[in-house]
Amino acid sequence: MARDYHSAQSINNDGGPEGFLKDLDKQAEVYTVVHHSTSILRYYRMASMLHSQATQYLEEKDEERAYVQLKKFAKLYLYVIASHNSFNSKTYQPEKHKYKRLCNKALTKIKDLRAVISAKYVSSSSSSSSRSAGQTSLAHETTTHGVVLDSSKMMTTKLHMLNGSSSTASPSQHDDLKKAQSTKEHNNDDNVLVDKFALLRAPSKLTQMKNNNANRHLSSDVSPKKSSSSSMAKSSSSSSSPYGDLFTKKTTQSSNSKNTTSSSSSSIGRKAGSFFNLRRIRMAADLTKKFMKYAERNTRNDKETCGILCGALKNNRFDITAVVLPQQSGTANTTTTMGEEKLIELQESKNLLTLGWIHTHPSQACFLSSIDLHTQFSYQVMMPEAIAIVMAPTDRRRTEGIFSLTDRGLSVLSSCNKSGFHEHPQPGSLYRNALHVEISKHSTTTFYDLR
């Protein structure tokens, strides 16, 4: 099966299978600090999307991408969701136990995939050089100065801690976790891959009395940063990202990138970075026209209308198959969405991934306002390929646009805590036309109006 690639940033791949796995691990980093004001359901929704993508890649025998998505999923659950104030709330116990089971299975699968990817790399390398450094098996865990850095082992230990069982984690395992984390922080090549996850908070005194000495070693070495409140979609009262500092600082789309194709048998020989440029998004040619029909009444009354772009992943490409119009309240300049639970319930029941959003500017130009930029940031950190479609029927120059944030836009918005309409330096450099979108006359879109 052929795979699509964009031109990739250069990533060192001279370290044999271990080096290749390290590069994949870099792609699996998640930079975040939990925001307790954001509903934990949103974080669970993120986890669901990552797990869904991993499942699809496994079905397609795309082990490398499945590996990365599973690691992101496990890290999100263990280091972010588990730090949320609502994690132990009775209200969310079904989600807690569901994703704990999925995480346990994911950690086992991650270990299996390491062996599969290593063997594939060795097989590919041996055909070109019998003395290749790639002959080293990844059965031996990667070490730096003698300290194990295999994050799979670290995450397994973390899960044992989370379970709170006296028989699952020994004092030495806790020491290994702390030692590995400390070494990882001090031996990172670019100091970007530092583990920024909020660690599990120290157990209560009652819990400490019940648990053994091993659990007493658990401490809150990293405190979650405080954040402002957030909204599900754009709002004039709050524009901070609902995902806080979840921001992958390495984005890989290039303005002059071109598609290349490689068979699965030779793809393992490529540098790991080539697996993780922006994936293509395909949308129906008549999607925007149909959306405007749903927005017609609001547009006549000079009120904005918002919809959520949803779809599926197949063969490393996204298809926008649905648009959901959630409950919302609009003005001439803003739209505030509500009923998040109903939206998530629909997406889960239809197995729909969130791929961006679409909204109208009834009497304004076709551009992304400061509030729009923050809204797009909240989507793009959840899904790097997420897009923002703006419909501006009164703009004589351009009635519609499909946008995504630039690297600079992601950087600026990740550190901007302002809300409402406000100025950003050089706003035109913060976003651009989305370069990874394909328009198809043969695609269809289903609309779900929850208003």
N, C-alpha and C positions, 0 to 999 in steps of 0.2 A: 504494500500500500504506500503510495507516495505521500510525502509530507511537505508542507509549505514552510518556507523560511523567509525572513527578511534579512538584510545585511546586519550582522551582529557586531557588538562591541568586542574588542579583543579581550579574551580571557585566557589566562595561562592554562595550557592543557598538556604540559610536558611531564607531569608527575605520574604518568601511568593511570591505572584505574582509580587509585587513591586520589590523584589530582583531579580526575574527572568528577569523582563523587564530591570532592570539596567544592568544585565549581557549582555542582548542582545544589549543594547545601547553601551556597551563597544566594542562589535564586530563591531558596525557601525561607530566607530571613523575613521576619515580620516585625516592623518597628512600630511599637504602640505603647501607650499608657492608657489603662482603662479609664473611661469616663463614667462615673457612677450615676450621673444624671441621665445618661442614655439607657434606654430600656435594655435589659439583658436579652430580650427577645431579638433585638437587632444583631447582637453579637452571635446569638445562636443561628440567626438567619445567615450570617456570614459563614459560619462553620458549615452549615448545610450546603451552601453554594460550593465551598471548597471540596467537601466530601463528594458532592454530585459530580464535579469535574474529574476528580480522581477516579471515581467509579467508571465514568465514560472512557477515560484513557486506558484503564485496565481492560475494559471490554475490547478496545481497539489494539491491545497489545503494545501500547505506547508506554513502556515501563518508566522511561526517564521523566516524562511529564507527570505521570501518576505518582511517582516518588516525591516530586517537589510539592504537588498539591496535598498529598497526605501529610507531609511534614508541616506544611503551613497549617493544615487543619489541626494537627496534634498540638502545635505550639499555641495556636489561638485558644484552644480549650484549656490547656494546662497552665498557661501563663497569663492569659487575659480574662477569659470567662470565669475561671476559678478565683480571680481576684475581685470580681464584681460584688458589690454589697448585697445583691439579690441572689447570689449563687446558692446560698443555703436556705433561702426563703421557701416555705412550704408551697407557695404558689407555683414555683418553678421546679419542683422536685422531679416531675416526669421528664422534663427536658434535661435536667442534670444527669439522671441515670441513663437516659437514652444515649446522650453524647459521651458519657463515661464508657459505656459499652463499645460505642463506635471507636473511641480513642484507643481503647485497649486492643481492639482488632487492628486498628491502623498501625500501632507500634509494631505489632507482629508482622504485618505486611511490609512495613518499611524495612525491617531487617531482612526479609526475604528478597525484597527488590534490590537491596544493596548487593546481595550475592548474584542475582540475575544480571544486573547492570555490569558488575565487575567481570563476570564470565563473558558477557557479550563484548566488552571492551578488549579483554585478553584475546578472545577469538579473532576479533578484527585486527588487532595489533600483530598477532602471530603470523598472519598471512603475509605481512609486509616485512617483518623483521623478527627473526628467531631470538634475537638478543634484546628485544624491546623491553624497556623498563615496565611496560604494561603487563608483564608476566606476573607481577606481584599480586597475590590474591587479596581481596578486601576482607577475607576472613580474619586477617590481622587488622585490628582497629587502628585508625590513624592516630598517631601520637605526636606531641611536640614536647621536647625536653622530657620525654618519658611519662608524660601525663596523658591519659586517654581523653580524646576530644570527641568521641563518637556521641553526637547529640541524641541518637536513638537511645543509648544507654541512660543518658541524663534524663530524658523524658520518661523512660520507664520507671526510674527511681522516683521522679516527680509524681507519677501516677500512684505509686505505692504510698508516697507521703499523703497524697490527696485522699486515698482510701482510708487512711488513719488506722491501718491494721498493724498491730505490734509484731506480726509475723512476716510482714512483707518487706520491711526495710530495716536493715541492720545499721548500727552506728557507722560502720565503714562505708556503707552505701551513701549515707548522708555526707560523710567526709569526701567521698569521691565526687559527689555532685558539686559541692562547694569548691573543691580543688579544681575540677574541670572547668567550672564557670569562671573562676578567677584566672586560670591560665588562658582560657579563650579570650578574655578581655585584654590580657597583656600581650598576646601573641598574634593579634589580628593584623593582617597586612595593611589595611587602610583605616583602621580604627572606626570603621562604619559598622562592621558586623559585630558590634558589642551587643550583648543581650540586653535589650531595653524593656523586656517584659516585666510587668509588675509581679513580683514574687508572691507566692501565697502568704497571706498575713499570718502572723504568729498565732498559734492556737490559744484559745481562752485558758484561764487558769483551771477551770473545770476539766477541759480537755487534756491539759498538761498532766493533771493528777491521774487521769485514766490511762493515758498513753505511757509507753516506756521511755527510757532515756533517749532513744533514737529520735523520737518525735520532738523531744525538748530541744534538739539542736536546731530545729526549724525556726528561722527568725526573719523578720521583715527587713532585709538588707536594702531593699529599694522601695521607697514610698511612692504610691501613685500620685501624679501631679493633679492639682485641682483644675477644674475646667468650668466653663460657663455652660448653662443649659443649652439644649439644642432642639431642633425641630426635625420632623421626618423629611420634609422637603422645604422648599424655600419659603421664608417668612420675613416680613418687615421687622419683626421684633427680635429675631435671632438668626444669625447666619453662620455661627461657628459650626465646624464639622461635627456631625454626630459620632464620628469615629475618632475624634481626638487626634492623636499623633500617629495614627496608623498611616504610615507614609513610606513607601518603598523609594528610597533615594536614588536607586539606579533604574531609570527608565530607559528602554532600549530602542524606541522607535526613532528612525532618522528620517529627515524630511526628503532625502533622496533615496530612501530604501526601495529595493526592488525584490520581488518574489523570486525565490529560487526553489528548486525541487530536488529532493534526494530520496532515494529508496531507504526503507527501514534498515536494510542490511548494511548500508554504508554510513547511516546517520550517526552511529555511535562513534565514528572516527572524527566527527566534527567537534569543534570546541563547544563546551557546554552552553555557552552564552547563546549559541545559535538556536537553541531550543525555546528560548523565552523572550523573543521579541513580541511585539503586539500581535495578537491573533486577529484574523480578518473578521469583520462583521458584515453579514449580508442582510439587506432589508428590502422590502417590497417597494416597487416604484410608486405605487399608489398609497402608501402608508400615510404620508402627510396630507394628501387630499382627503382621505377618509377621516383622519383625525380632525380636520377643520370642520367637517360636517357635525361631529360631536361637539365642537367648540362654537358652533355658529351662533347660538343664542347669546352666550357670554361675549362673543366678539362684537355683536351688534350693540350690546350694553357696555362696551368698553371695559370688560372684565377679563382677566387672564384665565386660561384653562391649562391644567397640567395633567400629563399622563406618564405612566411608568413603562418604559420599554423592556419587554421580557422575551426570553427565548431559550434556545437550547444549544448545546455544544456537540459537534460531530466532526470527526476528522480534523480536529484542531481548528475549527472555524465555528463562529457563532452565527446563528440565524435568529433574527428578530421575528418571532412568530405571533406575538401578542402585545397589545397595549392595554394597560389597566388604568382606568380613570378612577382614582380613589375619591372618597369623600373629601370635599375641599371648599374653601371659601376664597373668592378672588376679588381683587380691586383692579384698577387700571395699571398698577405697577407691581403687584405682588400676587402670589398664590400661596395659601397655607393648606397643606393636606392634613387629613385626620383619618381616624379609623385604621391605624397601622395593623392592628390584629387581624382585621378582615383581609387586608391586602396580603399579609404574610400567609394567612390560611389559604387564600386562593392560589398563591404562588406555590405553596407546598403541595396542594392537592393536584395541581397541573404540572408539577415538576418544572417550574419556570425559573430561570436565572434572571437576575436583574442586570440589564445591559445598558442602562442609562435612563434618560427622561426626555420628554418633549413638552414644550409649553408655548403659549402664544404671547406676542406683544401686539395687542389690538391696535394701538395708536402710536407705537414707538418704532424705532429702527431695528434692524436685525443685528443684534449684538448681544454679548453677555454682560449684564450689569454686575456690580460688585456683589450683590446678593446671589445672582446666578452663578458667579464664579465660586462662591463658597459652597453652593449647592452641588455644583459639578464636582468640586473637590471631594465632597462626601461620597459621591458615587464612584469616582475614579480611584480612590484609595481602596474601595471595596472590590472593584473590578477595574484593573488598569485600562481595559479596552472600552470602558463605559463612555458613552457619547451624550452630548446635549444638542437637541434639535430645537431651533427657535423659528417660529412661524410669525412673520411680520407682514400681514396683508397690505398695510398702507405704505410700506417702504418701497419707493419707486426704484431704488437701486438694487434691492435684493429682498425678495419676499420670504426666503427660507435659508437657513444655514445649519450645517452639521459640524459641531465643534468638539474639540478636546483640549485639555490643558497642556501647556508645554512643560518642559522640565523646570523652567524658571517659574511658571505659574504654580506648579506643585510646591516648589520651595517657598515662594512668597506666601502662599495661602496657608501652608502648614504652620507658619509662625505669626499669622494675623489673627488677633483675637477680637477685632472690631465686629460690631453687629450693625444691622440696618444698612442703608446706603452710605457708602464712604469711598474715599479715593484710595487707589493703589498706585504705586509708582509704575509708570510706563504700562498702563493697562493693556495696550495692544499687543504686548509681548507675552502676556500671560496665557493666551489661548490662540488657537489657529484652526483652520479647517481640518477636520478629522481625515487622516490620510489612509486609514485602514478600513474604510467603509465601501462596500460594493452595493450597487443598486441593481435589483433583479426584477425584470418584468414577469418572471414566472413564480415569484414568491407570493405568498398570501399572508394576511394578518388577521387575527381574531381580536375583536375589541370586547373588553369587559368593563361595563359602566357601573361602578359601585356608588355613584352619587345619589 
